[in-house]
Amino acid sequence: MFTKLQIAKKLSVSKGTVSNLPNFPNKIESDFMGKLAVYHTPEVNAWFLGMINQRGYQYSGDIEKERVVRLGELALHLKRSKSHIYEQVNKGTLPPLVTIGNRASGFLLSEINTKLLECGLNQIE
C-alpha cells in the first residue's frame, strides 16, 4: 500500500494534488485507517504506467523504483535554465516529459539518470 505522502514524493507533486489527478485510483476506505489515505500499490503503479505510456512508446523499466523529476529539480541539478532544458527535449537530447496531471509533468528518473551517465554527469538520487 502507498500512503498519499509516498505517492506525492513518487510523482513530485503536493499531497493535495494526488486526489485531483485524472483517473487516479480511489483510496482504500476503511474504518480502521482513520484519516490516513492509503492506496493499493498495483492500482497506483498501473495508473502511473498508463500515464508514462501515453508518450507513444512502451516503458520497460521498473515501475516500483521509478519517480518523476520535475523540471525545476532537473534545472537545479544541471545548473541550466528551464528554457535550455526544453530546447534539449525538443532536440531529442533529453527524454520527453511525462504528463501526470492537468498542470503536472516531469521526467522519469531512470531516463534522466541514463542520459546523465552517458554524458559523464552525476545522477539524481
N, CA, C and O atoms as a GROMACS GRO file, in nm:
protein
  500
    1MET      N    1   0.083  -0.118   0.000
    1MET     CA    2   0.000   0.000   0.000
    1MET      C    3   0.088   0.125   0.000
    1MET      O    4   0.196   0.127   0.059
    2PHE      N    5   0.039   0.226  -0.066
    2PHE     CA    6   0.104   0.357  -0.068
    2PHE      C    7   0.024   0.454   0.017
    2PHE      O    8  -0.099   0.451   0.015
    3THR      N    9   0.093   0.538   0.091
    3THR     CA   10   0.024   0.649   0.156
    3THR      C   11   0.022   0.765   0.057
    3THR      O   12   0.093   0.764  -0.043
    4LYS      N   13  -0.060   0.863   0.086
    4LYS     CA   14  -0.068   0.980  -0.001
    4LYS      C   15   0.067   1.051  -0.007
    4LYS      O   16   0.104   1.102  -0.113
    5LEU      N   17   0.140   1.056   0.104
    5LEU     CA   18   0.272   1.120   0.106
    5LEU      C   19   0.371   1.045   0.017
    5LEU      O   20   0.450   1.107  -0.054
    6GLN      N   21   0.369   0.913   0.021
    6GLN     CA   22   0.458   0.834  -0.065
    6GLN      C   23   0.428   0.858  -0.213
    6GLN      O   24   0.520   0.868  -0.294
    7ILE      N   25   0.301   0.867  -0.246
    7ILE     CA   26   0.263   0.893  -0.385
    7ILE      C   27   0.307   1.032  -0.426
    7ILE      O   28   0.359   1.052  -0.536
    8ALA      N   29   0.287   1.129  -0.337
    8ALA     CA   30   0.328   1.267  -0.366
    8ALA      C   31   0.478   1.274  -0.394
    8ALA      O   32   0.521   1.344  -0.485
    9LYS      N   33   0.557   1.202  -0.317
    9LYS     CA   34   0.702   1.201  -0.339
    9LYS      C   35   0.737   1.132  -0.470
    9LYS      O   36   0.823   1.180  -0.544
   10LYS      N   37   0.671   1.021  -0.500
   10LYS     CA   38   0.697   0.946  -0.623
   10LYS      C   39   0.666   1.030  -0.747
   10LYS      O   40   0.737   1.023  -0.847
   11LEU      N   41   0.559   1.108  -0.740
   11LEU     CA   42   0.515   1.188  -0.854
   11LEU      C   43   0.566   1.332  -0.850
   11LEU      O   44   0.544   1.408  -0.943
   12SER      N   45   0.633   1.368  -0.742
   12SER     CA   46   0.683   1.505  -0.722
   12SER      C   47   0.571   1.610  -0.732
   12SER      O   48   0.584   1.711  -0.800
   13VAL      N   49   0.463   1.581  -0.661
   13VAL     CA   50   0.351   1.675  -0.652
   13VAL      C   51   0.315   1.692  -0.505
   13VAL      O   52   0.366   1.620  -0.419
   14SER      N   53   0.228   1.787  -0.476
   14SER     CA   54   0.183   1.806  -0.338
   14SER      C   55   0.081   1.697  -0.301
   14SER      O   56   0.021   1.635  -0.389
   15LYS      N   57   0.064   1.675  -0.171
   15LYS     CA   58  -0.035   1.576  -0.127
   15LYS      C   59  -0.175   1.614  -0.173
   15LYS      O   60  -0.256   1.526  -0.204
   16GLY      N   61  -0.204   1.743  -0.177
   16GLY     CA   62  -0.336   1.788  -0.221
   16GLY      C   63  -0.363   1.759  -0.368
   16GLY      O   64  -0.478   1.744  -0.408
   17THR      N   65  -0.258   1.753  -0.447
   17THR     CA   66  -0.273   1.727  -0.591
   17THR      C   67  -0.308   1.581  -0.618
   17THR      O   68  -0.375   1.551  -0.717
   18VAL      N   69  -0.263   1.490  -0.533
   18VAL     CA   70  -0.281   1.346  -0.557
   18VAL      C   71  -0.426   1.312  -0.585
   18VAL      O   72  -0.455   1.243  -0.683
   19SER      N   73  -0.520   1.359  -0.501
   19SER     CA   74  -0.662   1.324  -0.521
   19SER      C   75  -0.721   1.386  -0.646
   19SER      O   76  -0.825   1.341  -0.693
   20ASN      N   77  -0.657   1.490  -0.700
   20ASN     CA   78  -0.711   1.559  -0.817
   20ASN      C   79  -0.650   1.514  -0.949
   20ASN      O   80  -0.683   1.568  -1.054
   21LEU      N   81  -0.562   1.415  -0.945
   21LEU     CA   82  -0.501   1.367  -1.069
   21LEU      C   83  -0.607   1.295  -1.151
   21LEU      O   84  -0.692   1.226  -1.095
   22PRO      N   85  -0.604   1.309  -1.284
   22PRO     CA   86  -0.708   1.248  -1.367
   22PRO      C   87  -0.706   1.096  -1.360
   22PRO      O   88  -0.601   1.033  -1.376
   23ASN      N   89  -0.823   1.038  -1.337
   23ASN     CA   90  -0.842   0.892  -1.333
   23ASN      C   91  -0.757   0.822  -1.228
   23ASN      O   92  -0.726   0.703  -1.242
   24PHE      N   93  -0.718   0.894  -1.124
   24PHE     CA   94  -0.634   0.834  -1.020
   24PHE      C   95  -0.717   0.734  -0.939
   24PHE      O   96  -0.835   0.759  -0.913
   25PRO      N   97  -0.658   0.622  -0.899
   25PRO     CA   98  -0.733   0.521  -0.822
   25PRO      C   99  -0.791   0.579  -0.693
   25PRO      O  100  -0.737   0.673  -0.635
   26ASN      N  101  -0.900   0.520  -0.650
   26ASN     CA  102  -0.964   0.562  -0.525
   26ASN      C  103  -0.884   0.513  -0.406
   26ASN      O  104  -0.820   0.408  -0.411
   27LYS      N  105  -0.888   0.591  -0.298
   27LYS     CA  106  -0.820   0.547  -0.176
   27LYS      C  107  -0.898   0.432  -0.114
   27LYS      O  108  -1.017   0.413  -0.140
   28ILE      N  109  -0.829   0.357  -0.031
   28ILE     CA  110  -0.891   0.244   0.038
   28ILE      C  111  -0.977   0.300   0.151
   28ILE      O  112  -0.929   0.374   0.237
   29GLU      N  113  -1.104   0.266   0.149
   29GLU     CA  114  -1.196   0.312   0.253
   29GLU      C  115  -1.200   0.208   0.364
   29GLU      O  116  -1.232   0.092   0.341
   30SER      N  117  -1.166   0.251   0.485
   30SER     CA  118  -1.168   0.159   0.599
   30SER      C  119  -1.184   0.239   0.728
   30SER      O  120  -1.123   0.345   0.745
   31ASP      N  121  -1.265   0.186   0.817
   31ASP     CA  122  -1.282   0.250   0.948
   31ASP      C  123  -1.156   0.240   1.031
   31ASP      O  124  -1.134   0.320   1.122
   32PHE      N  125  -1.073   0.142   1.002
   32PHE     CA  126  -0.951   0.120   1.079
   32PHE      C  127  -0.840   0.218   1.043
   32PHE      O  128  -0.746   0.236   1.121
   33MET      N  129  -0.849   0.282   0.927
   33MET     CA  130  -0.743   0.371   0.880
   33MET      C  131  -0.756   0.512   0.936
   33MET      O  132  -0.660   0.589   0.933
   34GLY      N  133  -0.871   0.547   0.987
   34GLY     CA  134  -0.892   0.683   1.036
   34GLY      C  135  -0.880   0.782   0.920
   34GLY      O  136  -0.943   0.764   0.816
   35LYS      N  137  -0.799   0.887   0.939
   35LYS     CA  138  -0.783   0.989   0.836
   35LYS      C  139  -0.671   0.956   0.738
   35LYS      O  140  -0.651   1.029   0.641
   36LEU      N  141  -0.597   0.848   0.762
   36LEU     CA  142  -0.486   0.811   0.675
   36LEU      C  143  -0.538   0.766   0.539
   36LEU      O  144  -0.619   0.674   0.530
   37ALA      N  145  -0.491   0.831   0.433
   37ALA     CA  146  -0.531   0.793   0.297
   37ALA      C  147  -0.428   0.697   0.242
   37ALA      O  148  -0.311   0.732   0.225
   38VAL      N  149  -0.471   0.574   0.212
   38VAL     CA  150  -0.382   0.474   0.154
   38VAL      C  151  -0.444   0.421   0.025
   38VAL      O  152  -0.566   0.420   0.008
   39TYR      N  153  -0.357   0.377  -0.064
   39TYR     CA  154  -0.398   0.331  -0.197
   39TYR      C  155  -0.331   0.197  -0.226
   39TYR      O  156  -0.221   0.170  -0.178
   40HIS      N  157  -0.398   0.114  -0.304
   40HIS     CA  158  -0.341  -0.014  -0.344
   40HIS      C  159  -0.222   0.010  -0.438
   40HIS      O  160  -0.235   0.080  -0.538
   41THR      N  161  -0.108  -0.049  -0.405
   41THR     CA  162   0.014  -0.032  -0.484
   41THR      C  163  -0.005  -0.074  -0.630
   41THR      O  164   0.034   0.002  -0.719
   42PRO      N  165  -0.064  -0.191  -0.659
   42PRO     CA  166  -0.078  -0.230  -0.801
   42PRO      C  167  -0.163  -0.131  -0.882
   42PRO      O  168  -0.135  -0.106  -0.999
   43GLU      N  169  -0.267  -0.076  -0.818
   43GLU     CA  170  -0.352   0.020  -0.889
   43GLU      C  171  -0.278   0.150  -0.918
   43GLU      O  172  -0.290   0.206  -1.027
   44VAL      N  173  -0.201   0.199  -0.821
   44VAL     CA  174  -0.123   0.322  -0.840
   44VAL      C  175  -0.017   0.300  -0.947
   44VAL      O  176   0.001   0.385  -1.035
   45ASN      N  177   0.053   0.187  -0.941
   45ASN     CA  178   0.157   0.159  -1.041
   45ASN      C  179   0.097   0.143  -1.181
   45ASN      O  180   0.157   0.187  -1.279
   46ALA      N  181  -0.020   0.080  -1.191
   46ALA     CA  182  -0.086   0.065  -1.321
   46ALA      C  183  -0.126   0.202  -1.376
   46ALA      O  184  -0.111   0.228  -1.495
   47TRP      N  185  -0.177   0.290  -1.289
   47TRP     CA  186  -0.212   0.426  -1.332
   47TRP      C  187  -0.088   0.500  -1.381
   47TRP      O  188  -0.090   0.561  -1.487
   48PHE      N  189   0.021   0.494  -1.303
   48PHE     CA  190   0.147   0.561  -1.338
   48PHE      C  191   0.200   0.508  -1.471
   48PHE      O  192   0.242   0.586  -1.556
   49LEU      N  193   0.198   0.377  -1.488
   49LEU     CA  194   0.244   0.316  -1.614
   49LEU      C  195   0.159   0.364  -1.731
   49LEU      O  196   0.211   0.389  -1.840
   50GLY      N  197   0.028   0.376  -1.710
   50GLY     CA  198  -0.060   0.427  -1.815
   50GLY      C  199  -0.025   0.570  -1.854
   50GLY      O  200  -0.028   0.605  -1.972
   51MET      N  201   0.007   0.653  -1.755
   51MET     CA  202   0.045   0.792  -1.784
   51MET      C  203   0.178   0.795  -1.860
   51MET      O  204   0.194   0.875  -1.953
   52ILE      N  205   0.271   0.710  -1.822
   52ILE     CA  206   0.401   0.704  -1.889
   52ILE      C  207   0.384   0.660  -2.034
   52ILE      O  208   0.444   0.719  -2.124
   53ASN      N  209   0.304   0.559  -2.056
   53ASN     CA  210   0.289   0.502  -2.191
   53ASN      C  211   0.209   0.590  -2.286
   53ASN      O  212   0.201   0.559  -2.405
   54GLN      N  213   0.150   0.698  -2.236
   54GLN     CA  214   0.080   0.792  -2.325
   54GLN      C  215   0.178   0.867  -2.414
   54GLN      O  216   0.136   0.934  -2.509
   55ARG      N  217   0.307   0.858  -2.385
   55ARG     CA  218   0.407   0.930  -2.464
   55ARG      C  219   0.428   0.866  -2.601
   55ARG      O  220   0.493   0.926  -2.687
   56GLY      N  221   0.374   0.749  -2.625
   56GLY     CA  222   0.384   0.690  -2.758
   56GLY      C  223   0.478   0.572  -2.768
   56GLY      O  224   0.488   0.511  -2.875
   57TYR      N  225   0.546   0.537  -2.662
   57TYR     CA  226   0.625   0.414  -2.664
   57TYR      C  227   0.617   0.346  -2.528
   57TYR      O  228   0.592   0.411  -2.427
   58GLN      N  229   0.638   0.216  -2.529
   58GLN     CA  230   0.621   0.137  -2.408
   58GLN      C  231   0.738   0.152  -2.312
   58GLN      O  232   0.854   0.146  -2.352
   59TYR      N  233   0.707   0.173  -2.187
   59TYR     CA  234   0.806   0.182  -2.080
   59TYR      C  235   0.850   0.041  -2.043
   59TYR      O  236   0.767  -0.049  -2.030
   60SER      N  237   0.980   0.022  -2.027
   60SER     CA  238   1.030  -0.112  -1.996
   60SER      C  239   1.108  -0.118  -1.865
   60SER      O  240   1.169  -0.221  -1.834
   61GLY      N  241   1.107  -0.011  -1.787
   61GLY     CA  242   1.181  -0.007  -1.661
   61GLY      C  243   1.104  -0.068  -1.546
   61GLY      O  244   1.000  -0.130  -1.565
   62ASP      N  245   1.156  -0.049  -1.426
   62ASP     CA  246   1.095  -0.099  -1.304
   62ASP      C  247   1.006   0.011  -1.244
   62ASP      O  248   1.057   0.106  -1.184
   63ILE      N  249   0.877  -0.003  -1.260
   63ILE     CA  250   0.782   0.100  -1.216
   63ILE      C  251   0.788   0.118  -1.064
   63ILE      O  252   0.758   0.227  -1.014
   64GLU      N  253   0.825   0.014  -0.991
   64GLU     CA  254   0.835   0.023  -0.845
   64GLU      C  255   0.941   0.124  -0.802
   64GLU      O  256   0.923   0.193  -0.701
   65LYS      N  257   1.050   0.134  -0.877
   65LYS     CA  258   1.162   0.222  -0.841
   65LYS      C  259   1.155   0.358  -0.910
   65LYS      O  260   1.236   0.446  -0.881
   66GLU      N  261   1.061   0.374  -1.000
   66GLU     CA  262   1.054   0.496  -1.080
   66GLU      C  263   0.996   0.611  -0.999
   66GLU      O  264   0.915   0.591  -0.908
   67ARG      N  265   1.038   0.731  -1.034
   67ARG     CA  266   0.977   0.852  -0.979
   67ARG      C  267   0.988   0.962  -1.082
   67ARG      O  268   1.063   0.952  -1.179
   68VAL      N  269   0.912   1.068  -1.062
   68VAL     CA  270   0.911   1.182  -1.153
   68VAL      C  271   1.010   1.287  -1.103
   68VAL      O  272   1.013   1.320  -0.984
   69VAL      N  273   1.089   1.339  -1.196
   69VAL     CA  274   1.180   1.450  -1.168
   69VAL      C  275   1.119   1.572  -1.236
   69VAL      O  276   1.108   1.576  -1.358
   70ARG      N  277   1.081   1.670  -1.157
   70ARG     CA  278   1.018   1.790  -1.213
   70ARG      C  279   1.124   1.878  -1.279
   70ARG      O  280   1.243   1.867  -1.250
   71LEU      N  281   1.079   1.963  -1.366
   71LEU     CA  282   1.168   2.050  -1.444
   71LEU      C  283   1.258   2.134  -1.354
   71LEU      O  284   1.377   2.148  -1.382
   72GLY      N  285   1.203   2.190  -1.248
   72GLY     CA  286   1.281   2.273  -1.157
   72GLY      C  287   1.394   2.197  -1.091
   72GLY      O  288   1.505   2.248  -1.075
   73GLU      N  289   1.366   2.073  -1.051
   73GLU     CA  290   1.469   1.989  -0.989
   73GLU      C  291   1.581   1.958  -1.088
   73GLU      O  292   1.698   1.962  -1.052
   74LEU      N  293   1.544   1.928  -1.212
   74LEU     CA  294   1.645   1.899  -1.314
   74LEU      C  295   1.726   2.024  -1.347
   74LEU      O  296   1.848   2.016  -1.365
   75ALA      N  297   1.660   2.138  -1.354
   75ALA     CA  298   1.730   2.264  -1.381
   75ALA      C  299   1.833   2.294  -1.272
   75ALA      O  300   1.944   2.338  -1.302
   76LEU      N  301   1.797   2.271  -1.147
   76LEU     CA  302   1.891   2.292  -1.037
   76LEU      C  303   2.009   2.195  -1.045
   76LEU      O  304   2.124   2.233  -1.024
   77HIS      N  305   1.980   2.070  -1.076
   77HIS     CA  306   2.084   1.968  -1.083
   77HIS      C  307   2.183   1.997  -1.196
   77HIS      O  308   2.304   1.984  -1.180
   78LEU      N  309   2.130   2.038  -1.311
   78LEU     CA  310   2.215   2.064  -1.428
   78LEU      C  311   2.273   2.205  -1.429
   78LEU      O  312   2.364   2.236  -1.506
   79LYS      N  313   2.219   2.290  -1.342
   79LYS     CA  314   2.259   2.432  -1.340
   79LYS      C  315   2.234   2.496  -1.478
   79LYS      O  316   2.318   2.569  -1.531
   80ARG      N  317   2.118   2.468  -1.531
   80ARG     CA  318   2.075   2.522  -1.660
   80ARG      C  319   1.934   2.578  -1.644
   80ARG      O  320   1.862   2.543  -1.551
   81SER      N  321   1.896   2.667  -1.736
   81SER     CA  322   1.763   2.726  -1.729
   81SER      C  323   1.658   2.627  -1.777
   81SER      O  324   1.688   2.530  -1.848
   82LYS      N  325   1.535   2.653  -1.738
   82LYS     CA  326   1.424   2.568  -1.782
   82LYS      C  327   1.409   2.575  -1.934
   82LYS      O  328   1.380   2.474  -1.998
   83SER      N  329   1.428   2.694  -1.992
   83SER     CA  330   1.414   2.707  -2.137
   83SER      C  331   1.522   2.626  -2.209
   83SER      O  332   1.496   2.569  -2.315
   84HIS      N  333   1.643   2.622  -2.153
   84HIS     CA  334   1.750   2.541  -2.212
   84HIS      C  335   1.713   2.392  -2.209
   84HIS      O  336   1.737   2.319  -2.305
   85ILE      N  337   1.654   2.349  -2.098
   85ILE     CA  338   1.613   2.209  -2.087
   85ILE      C  339   1.504   2.177  -2.188
   85ILE      O  340   1.507   2.072  -2.252
   86TYR      N  341   1.406   2.267  -2.204
   86TYR     CA  342   1.302   2.246  -2.305
   86TYR      C  343   1.362   2.237  -2.445
   86TYR      O  344   1.318   2.155  -2.526
   87GLU      N  345   1.461   2.319  -2.474
   87GLU     CA  346   1.530   2.312  -2.604
   87GLU      C  347   1.592   2.175  -2.625
   87GLU      O  348   1.584   2.118  -2.734
   88GLN      N  349   1.654   2.122  -2.520
   88GLN     CA  350   1.718   1.990  -2.530
   88GLN      C  351   1.615   1.879  -2.550
   88GLN      O  352   1.642   1.781  -2.620
   89VAL      N  353   1.500   1.894  -2.489
   89VAL     CA  354   1.392   1.796  -2.510
   89VAL      C  355   1.346   1.802  -2.656
   89VAL      O  356   1.329   1.698  -2.719
   90ASN      N  357   1.327   1.923  -2.708
   90ASN     CA  358   1.283   1.939  -2.847
   90ASN      C  359   1.386   1.886  -2.947
   90ASN      O  360   1.349   1.835  -3.052
   91LYS      N  361   1.515   1.897  -2.913
   91LYS     CA  362   1.621   1.844  -2.999
   91LYS      C  363   1.634   1.692  -2.987
   91LYS      O  364   1.697   1.629  -3.073
   92GLY      N  365   1.577   1.635  -2.884
   92GLY     CA  366   1.589   1.491  -2.861
   92GLY      C  367   1.709   1.454  -2.775
   92GLY      O  368   1.736   1.335  -2.755
   93THR      N  369   1.779   1.553  -2.723
   93THR     CA  370   1.894   1.528  -2.637
   93THR      C  371   1.850   1.477  -2.500
   93THR      O  372   1.919   1.396  -2.439
   94LEU      N  373   1.737   1.525  -2.453
   94LEU     CA  374   1.678   1.478  -2.327
   94LEU      C  375   1.549   1.403  -2.359
   94LEU      O  376   1.484   1.431  -2.459
   95PRO      N  377   1.511   1.308  -2.273
   95PRO     CA  378   1.388   1.231  -2.298
   95PRO      C  379   1.264   1.319  -2.286
   95PRO      O  380   1.268   1.425  -2.224
   96PRO      N  381   1.153   1.274  -2.344
   96PRO     CA  382   1.029   1.352  -2.336
   96PRO      C  383   0.971   1.354  -2.195
   96PRO      O  384   0.998   1.267  -2.113
   97LEU      N  385   0.892   1.456  -2.171
   97LEU     CA  386   0.823   1.470  -2.043
   97LEU      C  387   0.707   1.372  -2.032
   97LEU      O  388   0.651   1.328  -2.132
   98VAL      N  389   0.674   1.337  -1.910
   98VAL     CA  390   0.556   1.256  -1.880
   98VAL      C  391   0.453   1.349  -1.818
   98VAL      O  392   0.483   1.417  -1.719
   99THR      N  393   0.334   1.353  -1.873
   99THR     CA  394   0.226   1.434  -1.817
   99THR      C  395   0.150   1.348  -1.717
   99THR      O  396   0.099   1.242  -1.752
  100ILE      N  397   0.142   1.396  -1.593
  100ILE     CA  398   0.073   1.318  -1.490
  100ILE      C  399  -0.053   1.387  -1.438
  100ILE      O  400  -0.125   1.330  -1.356
  101GLY      N  401  -0.078   1.506  -1.484
  101GLY     CA  402  -0.197   1.580  -1.441
  101GLY      C  403  -0.223   1.694  -1.536
  101GLY      O  404  -0.153   1.710  -1.636
  102ASN      N  405  -0.323   1.774  -1.504
  102ASN     CA  406  -0.356   1.887  -1.591
  102ASN      C  407  -0.241   1.986  -1.602
  102ASN      O  408  -0.219   2.044  -1.708
  103ARG      N  409  -0.168   2.005  -1.492
  103ARG     CA  410  -0.057   2.101  -1.493
  103ARG      C  411   0.074   2.036  -1.451
  103ARG      O  412   0.178   2.103  -1.449
  104ALA      N  413   0.072   1.910  -1.417
  104ALA     CA  414   0.192   1.843  -1.364
  104ALA      C  415   0.257   1.756  -1.471
  104ALA      O  416   0.192   1.672  -1.534
  105SER      N  417   0.386   1.777  -1.489
  105SER     CA  418   0.463   1.692  -1.580
  105SER      C  419   0.606   1.688  -1.531
  105SER      O  420   0.647   1.769  -1.448
  106GLY      N  421   0.680   1.594  -1.581
  106GLY     CA  422   0.820   1.581  -1.541
  106GLY      C  423   0.887   1.470  -1.619
  106GLY      O  424   0.829   1.413  -1.711
  107PHE      N  425   1.008   1.443  -1.582
  107PHE     CA  426   1.088   1.340  -1.648
  107PHE      C  427   1.093   1.216  -1.560
  107PHE      O  428   1.075   1.225  -1.438
  108LEU      N  429   1.117   1.101  -1.621
  108LEU     CA  430   1.136   0.980  -1.543
  108LEU      C  431   1.279   0.975  -1.493
  108LEU      O  432   1.373   0.998  -1.569
  109LEU      N  433   1.296   0.946  -1.366
  109LEU     CA  434   1.427   0.942  -1.304
  109LEU      C  435   1.521   0.848  -1.379
  109LEU      O  436   1.637   0.884  -1.403
  110SER      N  437   1.474   0.730  -1.416
  110SER     CA  438   1.561   0.632  -1.483
  110SER      C  439   1.610   0.685  -1.617
  110SER      O  440   1.727   0.665  -1.652
  111GLU      N  441   1.524   0.751  -1.693
  111GLU     CA  442   1.564   0.804  -1.824
  111GLU      C  443   1.662   0.920  -1.809
  111GLU      O  444   1.758   0.930  -1.886
  112ILE      N  445   1.638   1.006  -1.712
  112ILE     CA  446   1.730   1.119  -1.689
  112ILE      C  447   1.865   1.068  -1.643
  112ILE      O  448   1.968   1.113  -1.692
  113ASN      N  449   1.866   0.974  -1.548
  113ASN     CA  450   1.993   0.921  -1.499
  113ASN      C  451   2.072   0.848  -1.607
  113ASN      O  452   2.194   0.856  -1.609
  114THR      N  453   2.004   0.778  -1.696
  114THR     CA  454   2.072   0.713  -1.809
  114THR      C  455   2.140   0.818  -1.895
  114THR      O  456   2.255   0.801  -1.935
  115LYS      N  457   2.069   0.925  -1.924
  115LYS     CA  458   2.124   1.033  -2.007
  115LYS      C  459   2.241   1.102  -1.937
  115LYS      O  460   2.342   1.133  -2.000
  116LEU      N  461   2.228   1.126  -1.807
  116LEU     CA  462   2.336   1.189  -1.731
  116LEU      C  463   2.461   1.102  -1.729
  116LEU      O  464   2.572   1.154  -1.742
  117LEU      N  465   2.444   0.972  -1.714
  117LEU     CA  466   2.559   0.881  -1.716
  117LEU      C  467   2.628   0.882  -1.852
  117LEU      O  468   2.751   0.880  -1.860
  118GLU      N  469   2.549   0.885  -1.959
  118GLU     CA  470   2.605   0.891  -2.095
  118GLU      C  471   2.692   1.015  -2.113
  118GLU      O  472   2.791   1.012  -2.186
  119CYS      N  473   2.655   1.122  -2.046
  119CYS     CA  474   2.728   1.248  -2.058
  119CYS      C  475   2.838   1.263  -1.952
  119CYS      O  476   2.909   1.364  -1.950
  120GLY      N  477   2.853   1.164  -1.865
  120GLY     CA  478   2.955   1.170  -1.762
  120GLY      C  479   2.919   1.261  -1.645
  120GLY      O  480   3.008   1.310  -1.575
  121LEU      N  481   2.790   1.283  -1.623
  121LEU     CA  482   2.745   1.370  -1.514
  121LEU      C  483   2.693   1.286  -1.397
  121LEU      O  484   2.663   1.168  -1.412
  122ASN      N  485   2.683   1.349  -1.281
  122ASN     CA  486   2.631   1.281  -1.162
  122ASN      C  487   2.482   1.255  -1.176
  122ASN      O  488   2.408   1.337  -1.229
  123GLN      N  489   2.441   1.140  -1.126
  123GLN     CA  490   2.300   1.104  -1.129
  123GLN      C  491   2.222   1.181  -1.023
  123GLN      O  492   2.278   1.232  -0.926
  124ILE      N  493   2.091   1.187  -1.044
  124ILE     CA  494   2.000   1.242  -0.944
  124ILE      C  495   1.959   1.125  -0.855
  124ILE      O  496   1.930   1.016  -0.904
  125GLU      N  497   1.957   1.148  -0.726
  125GLU     CA  498   1.920   1.040  -0.632
  125GLU      C  499   1.775   1.045  -0.596
  125GLU      O  500   1.727   0.962  -0.519
   0.00000   0.00000   0.00000
